[in-house]
Amino acid sequence: GSFLLGLSVLPFFYNVWKTAKYGRKVDADDPWGYGRSLEWATSCPPPRHNFARLPRIRSESPAFDLHHPEITALEEATR
């Protein structure tokens, strides 16, 4: 049982090694483009004081609203 468990971890370590050696470096702060929380609204790595003033939160996904204002406007128009 433990031998099989040990073997099942090998693909994970191979993936970590391959990604570290050959993977592309991420140059965008939000590489997927649809981060929902405020962590995705600041730079990566975040500076010591990442917000000069506390942003106003108007929805449950403020970073998504910031990156996609057209969807936010459409949702507000249908309310």
N, C-alpha and C positions, 0 to 999 in steps of 0.2 A: 504494500500500500504506500509506504513512504517513498519507495523508489519511483513509483508512478507519479506521485505528487512532485517529486524533484524533477522528473522529466517534463512535467507539464509547465514548469517555470522557465525552461530553456527558450521557448519561442518568445517569451516576454523579454528576456535579457538580450536575445538576438535583435529584437525590434528596437530596444533602447540603444544598443550599440550602433545599429545601422542608421537610426535617426540622428544620433549624435555625430556620426562621421560624415554622412552624406546628405542629411536633411537641409532644406533651405532655411536660412535665418529669417526670422519674422521682423519686418521693418515698420509695420503699422501698429498703432496703439490698440486697435480693435481688429485683429486679423480676420474675424468672421463677418464683421459689419453689422451685427445685430445684438451686441451686448446690451443687456437690459438694465443693469444696475450702475451706480455711479462709479464703480471701480473702472468701468470701460470708458468713462468720460474724461479721464486724465491721462497723462503720458505714461509710458512704460519704460523704465521704472518710474514710479511716481516721485516727484520732488518732496522735500520735507514738509512743506505746507502746500498741498496740491490744489487747494481752492483758496483764492484770495478772500472770497466771502462765501458763505454757505449758499449753495444754489437753491432756488425755490423749487420744491418738489410738487408737481401737479398731477402726477400719475404714479402707478406702481412700477413703471419702467422708464425712468427719466432719460437714461442714456439712449435708449431706442428712439424716444421722441426727439432728442437732439439730432441724431443722425438721419432720421427719416421724417422731416416735418410734413411732407405731403400726406403720409398715412395718418399722422396726428390730426391734421386739418380735416381729412376725410371722415375720421371717426367723430370729431367734434361737430361736423356738419350733419351727421346722421342722428345725433342725440335729440 
